[in-house]
Amino acid sequence: MKPSRRAFLLAAAACTAGAACAAPAAPGEAVRWPEVTLLDGARWAPAAGRAQVVVFWSISCPFCKRHNAHVDKLYRAAGDGGPQVLTVCRERDRAAVQRYLAANGYAFPVSLDHDALAAALAARRVIPLTLLIDRQGRLKQAIPGEMFEEDVMELLTFA
Protein backbone atom coordinates (compact mmCIF):
# COMPACT_ATOMS: atom_id res chain seq x y z
CA MET A 1 0.00 0.00 0.00
CA LYS A 2 1.38 3.43 -0.92
CA PRO A 3 2.18 5.77 2.01
CA SER A 4 -0.34 8.40 0.89
CA ARG A 5 -3.11 5.79 0.67
CA ARG A 6 -2.13 4.39 4.06
CA ALA A 7 -2.27 7.90 5.61
CA PHE A 8 -5.68 8.48 4.03
CA LEU A 9 -7.05 5.19 5.36
CA LEU A 10 -5.66 5.85 8.85
CA ALA A 11 -7.22 9.34 8.85
CA ALA A 12 -10.54 7.93 7.66
CA ALA A 13 -10.45 5.31 10.42
CA ALA A 14 -9.69 7.98 13.02
CA CYS A 15 -12.61 10.08 11.78
CA THR A 16 -14.90 7.08 11.97
CA ALA A 17 -13.72 6.51 15.54
CA GLY A 18 -14.68 10.07 16.45
CA ALA A 19 -11.29 11.78 16.42
CA ALA A 20 -11.00 15.42 15.34
CA CYS A 21 -11.27 15.43 11.55
CA ALA A 22 -11.33 19.07 10.57
CA ALA A 23 -8.55 19.99 8.19
CA PRO A 24 -6.93 23.41 8.29
CA ALA A 25 -8.59 26.01 6.11
CA ALA A 26 -7.20 26.18 2.58
CA PRO A 27 -6.79 29.54 0.81
CA GLY A 28 -10.24 30.85 -0.06
CA GLU A 29 -12.01 28.72 2.56
CA ALA A 30 -13.77 30.05 5.64
CA VAL A 31 -11.83 29.68 8.87
CA ARG A 32 -13.52 27.69 11.63
CA TRP A 33 -12.11 29.43 14.67
CA PRO A 34 -11.64 27.33 17.80
CA GLU A 35 -12.14 28.94 21.18
CA VAL A 36 -9.11 31.18 21.72
CA THR A 37 -7.75 32.17 25.12
CA LEU A 38 -5.06 34.81 25.41
CA LEU A 39 -2.04 34.67 27.68
CA ASP A 40 -3.78 36.98 30.17
CA GLY A 41 -6.81 34.65 30.35
CA ALA A 42 -9.11 36.83 28.23
CA ARG A 43 -11.06 35.31 25.34
CA TRP A 44 -10.23 36.42 21.81
CA ALA A 45 -12.61 36.28 18.87
CA PRO A 46 -12.38 37.64 15.33
CA ALA A 47 -14.32 40.89 14.96
CA ALA A 48 -17.06 40.69 12.32
CA GLY A 49 -16.15 42.59 9.18
CA ARG A 50 -12.51 42.95 10.16
CA ALA A 51 -9.46 41.22 8.66
CA GLN A 52 -7.05 39.24 10.84
CA VAL A 53 -3.30 38.71 10.76
CA VAL A 54 -2.29 35.59 12.69
CA VAL A 55 1.36 34.80 13.37
CA PHE A 56 2.70 31.47 14.68
CA TRP A 57 6.06 31.76 16.46
CA SER A 58 8.37 30.38 19.15
CA ILE A 59 10.46 32.04 21.86
CA SER A 60 13.50 29.97 20.81
CA CYS A 61 13.36 31.10 17.15
CA PRO A 62 15.74 33.97 16.22
CA PHE A 63 13.82 34.59 12.98
CA CYS A 64 10.62 34.90 15.03
CA LYS A 65 12.23 37.47 17.32
CA ARG A 66 13.04 39.76 14.39
CA HIS A 67 9.67 39.08 12.76
CA ASN A 68 7.83 39.73 16.04
CA ALA A 69 9.40 43.19 16.31
CA HIS A 70 7.69 44.04 13.01
CA VAL A 71 4.44 42.36 14.08
CA ASP A 72 4.43 44.42 17.27
CA LYS A 73 4.85 47.59 15.21
CA LEU A 74 1.95 46.44 12.99
CA TYR A 75 -0.22 45.74 16.05
CA ARG A 76 0.44 49.17 17.52
CA ALA A 77 -0.23 50.90 14.18
CA ALA A 78 -3.39 48.91 13.38
CA GLY A 79 -5.47 50.21 16.28
CA ASP A 80 -9.22 49.76 15.85
CA GLY A 81 -9.22 50.45 12.11
CA GLY A 82 -6.60 48.01 10.87
CA PRO A 83 -6.48 44.25 10.87
CA GLN A 84 -6.79 42.40 14.16
CA VAL A 85 -3.47 40.87 15.14
CA LEU A 86 -3.25 37.57 16.99
CA THR A 87 -0.03 35.72 17.67
CA VAL A 88 0.25 32.07 18.61
CA CYS A 89 3.25 30.83 20.58
CA ARG A 90 4.33 27.19 20.40
CA GLU A 91 5.59 27.13 23.98
CA ARG A 92 3.25 26.16 26.79
CA ASP A 93 5.25 27.71 29.64
CA ARG A 94 3.15 30.79 30.39
CA ALA A 95 5.81 32.39 32.63
CA ALA A 96 8.56 31.94 30.02
CA VAL A 97 6.38 33.52 27.33
CA GLN A 98 5.50 36.44 29.62
CA ARG A 99 9.22 37.01 30.36
CA TYR A 100 10.00 36.93 26.62
CA LEU A 101 7.27 39.48 25.85
CA ALA A 102 8.40 41.78 28.68
CA ALA A 103 12.09 41.52 27.72
CA ASN A 104 11.29 42.51 24.14
CA GLY A 105 8.59 45.08 24.92
CA TYR A 106 5.96 43.33 22.79
CA ALA A 107 2.32 44.35 23.32
CA PHE A 108 0.54 42.15 20.76
CA PRO A 109 -2.00 39.56 21.97
CA VAL A 110 -0.63 36.05 22.43
CA SER A 111 -2.43 32.73 22.61
CA LEU A 112 -0.87 29.48 23.78
CA ASP A 113 -3.68 27.50 22.09
CA HIS A 114 -1.16 26.42 19.45
CA ASP A 115 -2.52 22.95 18.68
CA ALA A 116 -6.15 24.03 18.24
CA LEU A 117 -5.23 27.08 16.16
CA ALA A 118 -2.74 25.15 14.03
CA ALA A 119 -5.40 22.51 13.36
CA ALA A 120 -7.85 25.20 12.21
CA LEU A 121 -5.48 27.49 10.34
CA ALA A 122 -2.06 26.14 9.47
CA ALA A 123 -1.33 23.15 7.28
CA ARG A 124 2.33 24.23 7.19
CA ARG A 125 4.58 23.58 10.16
CA VAL A 126 7.07 26.42 9.78
CA ILE A 127 7.76 29.41 12.01
CA PRO A 128 7.32 32.21 11.80
CA LEU A 129 4.15 31.71 9.78
CA THR A 130 1.92 34.68 8.98
CA LEU A 131 -1.68 34.08 7.92
CA LEU A 132 -4.03 36.62 6.37
CA ILE A 133 -7.76 36.21 6.89
CA ASP A 134 -10.08 38.56 5.01
CA ARG A 135 -13.09 40.50 6.30
CA GLN A 136 -15.39 37.65 5.28
CA GLY A 137 -13.41 35.21 7.44
CA ARG A 138 -11.67 33.38 4.57
CA LEU A 139 -8.00 32.42 4.63
CA LYS A 140 -6.37 34.51 1.92
CA GLN A 141 -2.71 33.68 2.27
CA ALA A 142 -0.15 31.81 4.36
CA ILE A 143 3.30 33.42 4.32
CA PRO A 144 6.04 31.14 5.67
CA GLY A 145 9.18 32.61 7.19
CA GLU A 146 10.47 35.93 8.38
CA MET A 147 9.25 39.05 6.57
CA PHE A 148 10.87 42.45 6.09
CA GLU A 149 9.44 45.29 8.17
CA GLU A 150 8.07 47.01 5.05
CA ASP A 151 6.19 43.87 4.04
CA VAL A 152 4.70 43.41 7.51
CA MET A 153 3.64 47.05 7.69
CA GLU A 154 2.05 46.73 4.25
CA LEU A 155 -0.43 44.35 5.91
CA LEU A 156 -2.12 47.48 7.29
CA THR A 157 -3.62 47.89 3.82
CA PHE A 158 -5.11 44.39 4.09
CA ALA A 159 -7.74 45.73 6.48
PENOR-V964988 format. One record per residue. N is the residue number from 1. RES is the residue in three letters. SS is DSSP state (h for helix, s for strand, l for the rest). PSI is psi as a letter, one per 40 degrees, with the letter a starting at -180 (none if undefined). D_CENTER is the distance of its C-alpha to the mean C-alpha in Angstrom with 1 decimal. Layout:
# PENOR-V964988
n->[N,N]
res->[RES,RES]
ss->[SS,SS]
psi->[PSI,PSI]
d_center->[D_CENTER,D_CENTER]
This chain:
# PENOR-V964988
n->[1,2,3,4,5,6,7,8,9,10,11,12,13,14,15,16,17,18,19,20,21,22,23,24,25,26,27,28,29,30,31,32,33,34,35,36,37,38,39,40,41,42,43,44,45,46,47,48,49,50,51,52,53,54,55,56,57,58,59,60,61,62,63,64,65,66,67,68,69,70,71,72,73,74,75,76,77,78,79,80,81,82,83,84,85,86,87,88,89,90,91,92,93,94,95,96,97,98,99,100,101,102,103,104,105,106,107,108,109,110,111,112,113,114,115,116,117,118,119,120,121,122,123,124,125,126,127,128,129,130,131,132,133,134,135,136,137,138,139,140,141,142,143,144,145,146,147,148,149,150,151,152,153,154,155,156,157,158,159]
res->[MET,LYS,PRO,SER,ARG,ARG,ALA,PHE,LEU,LEU,ALA,ALA,ALA,ALA,CYS,THR,ALA,GLY,ALA,ALA,CYS,ALA,ALA,PRO,ALA,ALA,PRO,GLY,GLU,ALA,VAL,ARG,TRP,PRO,GLU,VAL,THR,LEU,LEU,ASP,GLY,ALA,ARG,TRP,ALA,PRO,ALA,ALA,GLY,ARG,ALA,GLN,VAL,VAL,VAL,PHE,TRP,SER,ILE,SER,CYS,PRO,PHE,CYS,LYS,ARG,HIS,ASN,ALA,HIS,VAL,ASP,LYS,LEU,TYR,ARG,ALA,ALA,GLY,ASP,GLY,GLY,PRO,GLN,VAL,LEU,THR,VAL,CYS,ARG,GLU,ARG,ASP,ARG,ALA,ALA,VAL,GLN,ARG,TYR,LEU,ALA,ALA,ASN,GLY,TYR,ALA,PHE,PRO,VAL,SER,LEU,ASP,HIS,ASP,ALA,LEU,ALA,ALA,ALA,LEU,ALA,ALA,ARG,ARG,VAL,ILE,PRO,LEU,THR,LEU,LEU,ILE,ASP,ARG,GLN,GLY,ARG,LEU,LYS,GLN,ALA,ILE,PRO,GLY,GLU,MET,PHE,GLU,GLU,ASP,VAL,MET,GLU,LEU,LEU,THR,PHE,ALA]
ss->[l,l,h,h,h,h,h,h,h,h,h,h,h,h,h,h,l,l,l,l,l,l,l,l,l,l,l,l,l,s,l,l,l,l,l,s,s,s,l,l,l,l,s,s,l,l,l,l,l,l,l,s,s,s,s,s,s,l,l,l,l,h,h,h,h,h,h,h,h,h,h,h,h,h,h,h,h,h,l,l,l,l,l,s,s,s,s,s,s,l,l,l,l,h,h,h,h,h,h,h,h,h,h,h,l,l,l,l,l,s,s,l,l,h,h,h,h,h,h,h,h,l,l,l,l,l,l,l,s,s,s,s,s,l,l,l,l,s,s,s,s,s,s,s,l,l,l,l,h,h,h,h,h,h,h,h,h,h,l]
psi->[h,i,d,d,d,d,d,d,d,d,d,d,d,d,d,d,e,e,i,h,e,h,i,i,h,i,h,e,i,i,h,g,h,i,h,h,h,i,d,e,e,i,i,h,i,h,h,h,e,h,i,i,h,h,h,h,i,i,d,e,h,d,d,d,d,d,d,d,d,d,d,d,d,d,d,d,d,d,a,e,e,a,i,h,h,h,i,h,h,d,i,e,g,d,d,d,d,d,d,d,d,d,d,e,f,h,e,i,i,h,i,e,f,d,d,d,d,d,d,d,d,h,d,i,g,i,i,i,h,h,h,h,h,i,d,e,e,i,h,d,i,h,h,i,i,i,i,i,d,d,d,d,d,e,e,d,e,e,none]
d_center->[35.0,32.3,29.1,27.0,29.4,29.3,25.5,25.8,28.7,27.0,23.9,26.4,28.4,25.4,24.6,28.3,28.3,25.7,22.6,19.2,19.3,16.5,15.0,11.5,12.0,13.8,14.2,16.3,15.6,14.7,11.5,12.8,10.8,11.7,13.2,10.9,12.9,12.4,14.2,17.2,17.5,16.9,15.2,12.5,12.8,12.2,15.4,17.7,18.4,15.8,13.0,9.4,7.5,3.7,4.1,4.5,8.2,11.5,14.6,16.9,15.5,17.7,15.7,12.7,15.3,16.6,13.4,12.4,15.9,15.2,12.0,14.2,16.9,14.8,13.9,17.6,18.9,16.9,18.7,19.3,19.9,16.9,13.4,11.5,9.1,6.6,5.6,5.2,8.5,10.2,13.5,15.1,17.9,17.4,20.3,19.2,15.8,17.9,20.5,18.0,16.8,20.5,21.8,19.6,20.0,16.3,16.1,12.5,11.1,9.6,8.9,10.4,9.7,8.0,10.4,10.2,6.6,7.0,10.3,9.4,6.9,7.3,11.0,11.0,11.2,11.2,10.0,9.2,7.1,6.5,6.2,9.0,10.1,13.7,16.0,17.0,13.7,13.6,11.1,13.0,11.6,9.5,10.8,11.2,12.7,13.8,14.8,18.0,18.2,19.9,17.2,14.4,17.0,17.9,14.6,16.7,18.8,16.0,16.6]
